[in-house]
Amino acid sequence: MAAPLSVQVEFGGGAELLFDGVKKHQVTLPGQEEPWDIRNLLVWIKKNLLKERPELFIRGDSVRPGILVLINDADWELLGELDYQLQDQDSILFISTLHGG
């Protein structure tokens, strides 16, 4: 069984508006049978942090196009995207690159 993890989840570029305007969240993810990965984290975020308009943040089981994801300041595409296994004290940053005009 995977132990609980403490991670920092941060939103920027306007994405924080979907989370009551709160940019930084220090969260403890509960222990579970399988290791935590980004896919599981997105489900947890949708259930526990997302306050409005999930379609602007989630598409299917991933983030919608236009949201940049950084894990410990590295592009998630270099780390396995949804399959990246979270480590205790990881920092995950979601930045919206979509802006109105």
Chimera marker file (.cmm) of the C-alpha trace (Angstrom):
<marker_set name="trace">
<marker id="1" x="0.000" y="0.000" z="0.000" r="1" g="1" b="0" radius="0.5"/>
<marker id="2" x="1.282" y="3.455" z="-0.935" r="1" g="1" b="0" radius="0.5"/>
<marker id="3" x="1.837" y="5.786" z="2.022" r="1" g="1" b="0" radius="0.5"/>
<marker id="4" x="0.165" y="9.208" z="2.204" r="1" g="1" b="0" radius="0.5"/>
<marker id="5" x="2.016" y="11.900" z="0.237" r="1" g="1" b="0" radius="0.5"/>
<marker id="6" x="2.394" y="15.600" z="0.911" r="1" g="1" b="0" radius="0.5"/>
<marker id="7" x="2.579" y="17.613" z="-2.323" r="1" g="1" b="0" radius="0.5"/>
<marker id="8" x="2.223" y="21.234" z="-3.345" r="1" g="1" b="0" radius="0.5"/>
<marker id="9" x="-0.325" y="21.876" z="-6.086" r="1" g="1" b="0" radius="0.5"/>
<marker id="10" x="-0.221" y="25.329" z="-7.675" r="1" g="1" b="0" radius="0.5"/>
<marker id="11" x="-2.342" y="27.023" z="-10.331" r="1" g="1" b="0" radius="0.5"/>
<marker id="12" x="-1.427" y="30.061" z="-12.446" r="1" g="1" b="0" radius="0.5"/>
<marker id="13" x="-2.137" y="31.968" z="-15.634" r="1" g="1" b="0" radius="0.5"/>
<marker id="14" x="-5.795" y="32.324" z="-14.680" r="1" g="1" b="0" radius="0.5"/>
<marker id="15" x="-6.335" y="28.632" z="-13.808" r="1" g="1" b="0" radius="0.5"/>
<marker id="16" x="-6.475" y="29.649" z="-10.137" r="1" g="1" b="0" radius="0.5"/>
<marker id="17" x="-9.849" y="31.311" z="-10.822" r="1" g="1" b="0" radius="0.5"/>
<marker id="18" x="-11.361" y="27.810" z="-11.077" r="1" g="1" b="0" radius="0.5"/>
<marker id="19" x="-10.087" y="27.121" z="-7.545" r="1" g="1" b="0" radius="0.5"/>
<marker id="20" x="-11.610" y="30.111" z="-5.683" r="1" g="1" b="0" radius="0.5"/>
<marker id="21" x="-8.618" y="32.251" z="-6.695" r="1" g="1" b="0" radius="0.5"/>
<marker id="22" x="-6.246" y="30.238" z="-4.469" r="1" g="1" b="0" radius="0.5"/>
<marker id="23" x="-2.927" y="29.688" z="-6.233" r="1" g="1" b="0" radius="0.5"/>
<marker id="24" x="-1.049" y="27.389" z="-3.814" r="1" g="1" b="0" radius="0.5"/>
<marker id="25" x="-2.449" y="24.334" z="-2.070" r="1" g="1" b="0" radius="0.5"/>
<marker id="26" x="-0.378" y="22.152" z="0.252" r="1" g="1" b="0" radius="0.5"/>
<marker id="27" x="-2.226" y="18.837" z="0.180" r="1" g="1" b="0" radius="0.5"/>
<marker id="28" x="-1.854" y="15.425" z="1.773" r="1" g="1" b="0" radius="0.5"/>
<marker id="29" x="-2.960" y="12.639" z="-0.515" r="1" g="1" b="0" radius="0.5"/>
<marker id="30" x="-4.267" y="9.615" z="1.424" r="1" g="1" b="0" radius="0.5"/>
<marker id="31" x="-2.595" y="6.228" z="1.309" r="1" g="1" b="0" radius="0.5"/>
<marker id="32" x="-4.040" y="3.916" z="-1.344" r="1" g="1" b="0" radius="0.5"/>
<marker id="33" x="-3.401" y="0.511" z="-2.901" r="1" g="1" b="0" radius="0.5"/>
<marker id="34" x="-1.569" y="1.760" z="-5.983" r="1" g="1" b="0" radius="0.5"/>
<marker id="35" x="1.072" y="4.518" z="-6.107" r="1" g="1" b="0" radius="0.5"/>
<marker id="36" x="-0.171" y="8.055" z="-6.749" r="1" g="1" b="0" radius="0.5"/>
<marker id="37" x="0.363" y="9.285" z="-10.287" r="1" g="1" b="0" radius="0.5"/>
<marker id="38" x="-0.744" y="12.432" z="-12.109" r="1" g="1" b="0" radius="0.5"/>
<marker id="39" x="-3.830" y="10.633" z="-13.463" r="1" g="1" b="0" radius="0.5"/>
<marker id="40" x="-4.989" y="9.851" z="-9.875" r="1" g="1" b="0" radius="0.5"/>
<marker id="41" x="-4.038" y="13.363" z="-8.758" r="1" g="1" b="0" radius="0.5"/>
<marker id="42" x="-6.278" y="14.945" z="-11.414" r="1" g="1" b="0" radius="0.5"/>
<marker id="43" x="-9.254" y="12.891" z="-10.174" r="1" g="1" b="0" radius="0.5"/>
<marker id="44" x="-8.461" y="13.978" z="-6.591" r="1" g="1" b="0" radius="0.5"/>
<marker id="45" x="-8.140" y="17.641" z="-7.644" r="1" g="1" b="0" radius="0.5"/>
<marker id="46" x="-11.487" y="17.500" z="-9.462" r="1" g="1" b="0" radius="0.5"/>
<marker id="47" x="-13.219" y="16.045" z="-6.371" r="1" g="1" b="0" radius="0.5"/>
<marker id="48" x="-11.479" y="18.124" z="-3.691" r="1" g="1" b="0" radius="0.5"/>
<marker id="49" x="-10.161" y="21.438" z="-5.049" r="1" g="1" b="0" radius="0.5"/>
<marker id="50" x="-11.941" y="22.379" z="-8.285" r="1" g="1" b="0" radius="0.5"/>
<marker id="51" x="-14.771" y="24.794" z="-7.521" r="1" g="1" b="0" radius="0.5"/>
<marker id="52" x="-16.263" y="25.609" z="-10.923" r="1" g="1" b="0" radius="0.5"/>
<marker id="53" x="-16.268" y="24.867" z="-14.656" r="1" g="1" b="0" radius="0.5"/>
<marker id="54" x="-14.360" y="21.558" z="-14.723" r="1" g="1" b="0" radius="0.5"/>
<marker id="55" x="-14.484" y="21.613" z="-18.536" r="1" g="1" b="0" radius="0.5"/>
<marker id="56" x="-11.955" y="24.482" z="-18.452" r="1" g="1" b="0" radius="0.5"/>
<marker id="57" x="-9.433" y="22.326" z="-16.577" r="1" g="1" b="0" radius="0.5"/>
<marker id="58" x="-10.133" y="18.634" z="-17.296" r="1" g="1" b="0" radius="0.5"/>
<marker id="59" x="-10.743" y="16.877" z="-20.607" r="1" g="1" b="0" radius="0.5"/>
<marker id="60" x="-11.226" y="13.109" z="-20.361" r="1" g="1" b="0" radius="0.5"/>
<marker id="61" x="-8.667" y="11.834" z="-17.857" r="1" g="1" b="0" radius="0.5"/>
<marker id="62" x="-6.124" y="14.599" z="-18.530" r="1" g="1" b="0" radius="0.5"/>
<marker id="63" x="-5.857" y="18.374" z="-18.431" r="1" g="1" b="0" radius="0.5"/>
<marker id="64" x="-7.386" y="20.179" z="-21.374" r="1" g="1" b="0" radius="0.5"/>
<marker id="65" x="-5.108" y="21.449" z="-24.142" r="1" g="1" b="0" radius="0.5"/>
<marker id="66" x="-3.603" y="24.820" z="-23.267" r="1" g="1" b="0" radius="0.5"/>
<marker id="67" x="-2.704" y="23.916" z="-19.700" r="1" g="1" b="0" radius="0.5"/>
<marker id="68" x="1.029" y="23.566" z="-19.122" r="1" g="1" b="0" radius="0.5"/>
<marker id="69" x="1.971" y="21.113" z="-16.374" r="1" g="1" b="0" radius="0.5"/>
<marker id="70" x="5.297" y="21.382" z="-14.547" r="1" g="1" b="0" radius="0.5"/>
<marker id="71" x="6.477" y="18.784" z="-12.042" r="1" g="1" b="0" radius="0.5"/>
<marker id="72" x="9.286" y="20.116" z="-9.845" r="1" g="1" b="0" radius="0.5"/>
<marker id="73" x="9.817" y="22.837" z="-12.492" r="1" g="1" b="0" radius="0.5"/>
<marker id="74" x="10.193" y="20.305" z="-15.346" r="1" g="1" b="0" radius="0.5"/>
<marker id="75" x="7.742" y="19.858" z="-18.239" r="1" g="1" b="0" radius="0.5"/>
<marker id="76" x="5.596" y="16.803" z="-17.515" r="1" g="1" b="0" radius="0.5"/>
<marker id="77" x="6.083" y="15.614" z="-21.106" r="1" g="1" b="0" radius="0.5"/>
<marker id="78" x="9.674" y="14.767" z="-20.138" r="1" g="1" b="0" radius="0.5"/>
<marker id="79" x="8.527" y="12.821" z="-17.062" r="1" g="1" b="0" radius="0.5"/>
<marker id="80" x="5.812" y="10.545" z="-18.436" r="1" g="1" b="0" radius="0.5"/>
<marker id="81" x="2.801" y="12.887" z="-18.239" r="1" g="1" b="0" radius="0.5"/>
<marker id="82" x="-0.175" y="11.092" z="-16.631" r="1" g="1" b="0" radius="0.5"/>
<marker id="83" x="1.949" y="8.097" z="-15.622" r="1" g="1" b="0" radius="0.5"/>
<marker id="84" x="4.473" y="10.079" z="-13.552" r="1" g="1" b="0" radius="0.5"/>
<marker id="85" x="4.498" y="8.568" z="-10.042" r="1" g="1" b="0" radius="0.5"/>
<marker id="86" x="4.291" y="11.273" z="-7.412" r="1" g="1" b="0" radius="0.5"/>
<marker id="87" x="6.939" y="11.497" z="-4.718" r="1" g="1" b="0" radius="0.5"/>
<marker id="88" x="6.575" y="13.042" z="-1.278" r="1" g="1" b="0" radius="0.5"/>
<marker id="89" x="7.164" y="16.829" z="-1.414" r="1" g="1" b="0" radius="0.5"/>
<marker id="90" x="6.696" y="17.067" z="-5.206" r="1" g="1" b="0" radius="0.5"/>
<marker id="91" x="5.515" y="20.399" z="-6.586" r="1" g="1" b="0" radius="0.5"/>
<marker id="92" x="2.967" y="20.302" z="-9.413" r="1" g="1" b="0" radius="0.5"/>
<marker id="93" x="2.190" y="23.537" z="-11.244" r="1" g="1" b="0" radius="0.5"/>
<marker id="94" x="-0.702" y="23.965" z="-13.693" r="1" g="1" b="0" radius="0.5"/>
<marker id="95" x="-0.479" y="27.095" z="-15.870" r="1" g="1" b="0" radius="0.5"/>
<marker id="96" x="-3.243" y="28.107" z="-18.250" r="1" g="1" b="0" radius="0.5"/>
<marker id="97" x="-1.903" y="29.464" z="-21.522" r="1" g="1" b="0" radius="0.5"/>
<marker id="98" x="-5.411" y="30.313" z="-22.738" r="1" g="1" b="0" radius="0.5"/>
<marker id="99" x="-6.278" y="33.999" z="-22.429" r="1" g="1" b="0" radius="0.5"/>
<marker id="100" x="-9.196" y="36.040" z="-23.697" r="1" g="1" b="0" radius="0.5"/>
<marker id="101" x="-8.639" y="38.848" z="-26.089" r="1" g="1" b="0" radius="0.5"/>
<link id1="1" id2="2" r="1" g="1" b="0" radius="0.2"/>
<link id1="2" id2="3" r="1" g="1" b="0" radius="0.2"/>
<link id1="3" id2="4" r="1" g="1" b="0" radius="0.2"/>
<link id1="4" id2="5" r="1" g="1" b="0" radius="0.2"/>
<link id1="5" id2="6" r="1" g="1" b="0" radius="0.2"/>
<link id1="6" id2="7" r="1" g="1" b="0" radius="0.2"/>
<link id1="7" id2="8" r="1" g="1" b="0" radius="0.2"/>
<link id1="8" id2="9" r="1" g="1" b="0" radius="0.2"/>
<link id1="9" id2="10" r="1" g="1" b="0" radius="0.2"/>
<link id1="10" id2="11" r="1" g="1" b="0" radius="0.2"/>
<link id1="11" id2="12" r="1" g="1" b="0" radius="0.2"/>
<link id1="12" id2="13" r="1" g="1" b="0" radius="0.2"/>
<link id1="13" id2="14" r="1" g="1" b="0" radius="0.2"/>
<link id1="14" id2="15" r="1" g="1" b="0" radius="0.2"/>
<link id1="15" id2="16" r="1" g="1" b="0" radius="0.2"/>
<link id1="16" id2="17" r="1" g="1" b="0" radius="0.2"/>
<link id1="17" id2="18" r="1" g="1" b="0" radius="0.2"/>
<link id1="18" id2="19" r="1" g="1" b="0" radius="0.2"/>
<link id1="19" id2="20" r="1" g="1" b="0" radius="0.2"/>
<link id1="20" id2="21" r="1" g="1" b="0" radius="0.2"/>
<link id1="21" id2="22" r="1" g="1" b="0" radius="0.2"/>
<link id1="22" id2="23" r="1" g="1" b="0" radius="0.2"/>
<link id1="23" id2="24" r="1" g="1" b="0" radius="0.2"/>
<link id1="24" id2="25" r="1" g="1" b="0" radius="0.2"/>
<link id1="25" id2="26" r="1" g="1" b="0" radius="0.2"/>
<link id1="26" id2="27" r="1" g="1" b="0" radius="0.2"/>
<link id1="27" id2="28" r="1" g="1" b="0" radius="0.2"/>
<link id1="28" id2="29" r="1" g="1" b="0" radius="0.2"/>
<link id1="29" id2="30" r="1" g="1" b="0" radius="0.2"/>
<link id1="30" id2="31" r="1" g="1" b="0" radius="0.2"/>
<link id1="31" id2="32" r="1" g="1" b="0" radius="0.2"/>
<link id1="32" id2="33" r="1" g="1" b="0" radius="0.2"/>
<link id1="33" id2="34" r="1" g="1" b="0" radius="0.2"/>
<link id1="34" id2="35" r="1" g="1" b="0" radius="0.2"/>
<link id1="35" id2="36" r="1" g="1" b="0" radius="0.2"/>
<link id1="36" id2="37" r="1" g="1" b="0" radius="0.2"/>
<link id1="37" id2="38" r="1" g="1" b="0" radius="0.2"/>
<link id1="38" id2="39" r="1" g="1" b="0" radius="0.2"/>
<link id1="39" id2="40" r="1" g="1" b="0" radius="0.2"/>
<link id1="40" id2="41" r="1" g="1" b="0" radius="0.2"/>
<link id1="41" id2="42" r="1" g="1" b="0" radius="0.2"/>
<link id1="42" id2="43" r="1" g="1" b="0" radius="0.2"/>
<link id1="43" id2="44" r="1" g="1" b="0" radius="0.2"/>
<link id1="44" id2="45" r="1" g="1" b="0" radius="0.2"/>
<link id1="45" id2="46" r="1" g="1" b="0" radius="0.2"/>
<link id1="46" id2="47" r="1" g="1" b="0" radius="0.2"/>
<link id1="47" id2="48" r="1" g="1" b="0" radius="0.2"/>
<link id1="48" id2="49" r="1" g="1" b="0" radius="0.2"/>
<link id1="49" id2="50" r="1" g="1" b="0" radius="0.2"/>
<link id1="50" id2="51" r="1" g="1" b="0" radius="0.2"/>
<link id1="51" id2="52" r="1" g="1" b="0" radius="0.2"/>
<link id1="52" id2="53" r="1" g="1" b="0" radius="0.2"/>
<link id1="53" id2="54" r="1" g="1" b="0" radius="0.2"/>
<link id1="54" id2="55" r="1" g="1" b="0" radius="0.2"/>
<link id1="55" id2="56" r="1" g="1" b="0" radius="0.2"/>
<link id1="56" id2="57" r="1" g="1" b="0" radius="0.2"/>
<link id1="57" id2="58" r="1" g="1" b="0" radius="0.2"/>
<link id1="58" id2="59" r="1" g="1" b="0" radius="0.2"/>
<link id1="59" id2="60" r="1" g="1" b="0" radius="0.2"/>
<link id1="60" id2="61" r="1" g="1" b="0" radius="0.2"/>
<link id1="61" id2="62" r="1" g="1" b="0" radius="0.2"/>
<link id1="62" id2="63" r="1" g="1" b="0" radius="0.2"/>
<link id1="63" id2="64" r="1" g="1" b="0" radius="0.2"/>
<link id1="64" id2="65" r="1" g="1" b="0" radius="0.2"/>
<link id1="65" id2="66" r="1" g="1" b="0" radius="0.2"/>
<link id1="66" id2="67" r="1" g="1" b="0" radius="0.2"/>
<link id1="67" id2="68" r="1" g="1" b="0" radius="0.2"/>
<link id1="68" id2="69" r="1" g="1" b="0" radius="0.2"/>
<link id1="69" id2="70" r="1" g="1" b="0" radius="0.2"/>
<link id1="70" id2="71" r="1" g="1" b="0" radius="0.2"/>
<link id1="71" id2="72" r="1" g="1" b="0" radius="0.2"/>
<link id1="72" id2="73" r="1" g="1" b="0" radius="0.2"/>
<link id1="73" id2="74" r="1" g="1" b="0" radius="0.2"/>
<link id1="74" id2="75" r="1" g="1" b="0" radius="0.2"/>
<link id1="75" id2="76" r="1" g="1" b="0" radius="0.2"/>
<link id1="76" id2="77" r="1" g="1" b="0" radius="0.2"/>
<link id1="77" id2="78" r="1" g="1" b="0" radius="0.2"/>
<link id1="78" id2="79" r="1" g="1" b="0" radius="0.2"/>
<link id1="79" id2="80" r="1" g="1" b="0" radius="0.2"/>
<link id1="80" id2="81" r="1" g="1" b="0" radius="0.2"/>
<link id1="81" id2="82" r="1" g="1" b="0" radius="0.2"/>
<link id1="82" id2="83" r="1" g="1" b="0" radius="0.2"/>
<link id1="83" id2="84" r="1" g="1" b="0" radius="0.2"/>
<link id1="84" id2="85" r="1" g="1" b="0" radius="0.2"/>
<link id1="85" id2="86" r="1" g="1" b="0" radius="0.2"/>
<link id1="86" id2="87" r="1" g="1" b="0" radius="0.2"/>
<link id1="87" id2="88" r="1" g="1" b="0" radius="0.2"/>
<link id1="88" id2="89" r="1" g="1" b="0" radius="0.2"/>
<link id1="89" id2="90" r="1" g="1" b="0" radius="0.2"/>
<link id1="90" id2="91" r="1" g="1" b="0" radius="0.2"/>
<link id1="91" id2="92" r="1" g="1" b="0" radius="0.2"/>
<link id1="92" id2="93" r="1" g="1" b="0" radius="0.2"/>
<link id1="93" id2="94" r="1" g="1" b="0" radius="0.2"/>
<link id1="94" id2="95" r="1" g="1" b="0" radius="0.2"/>
<link id1="95" id2="96" r="1" g="1" b="0" radius="0.2"/>
<link id1="96" id2="97" r="1" g="1" b="0" radius="0.2"/>
<link id1="97" id2="98" r="1" g="1" b="0" radius="0.2"/>
<link id1="98" id2="99" r="1" g="1" b="0" radius="0.2"/>
<link id1="99" id2="100" r="1" g="1" b="0" radius="0.2"/>
<link id1="100" id2="101" r="1" g="1" b="0" radius="0.2"/>
</marker_set>
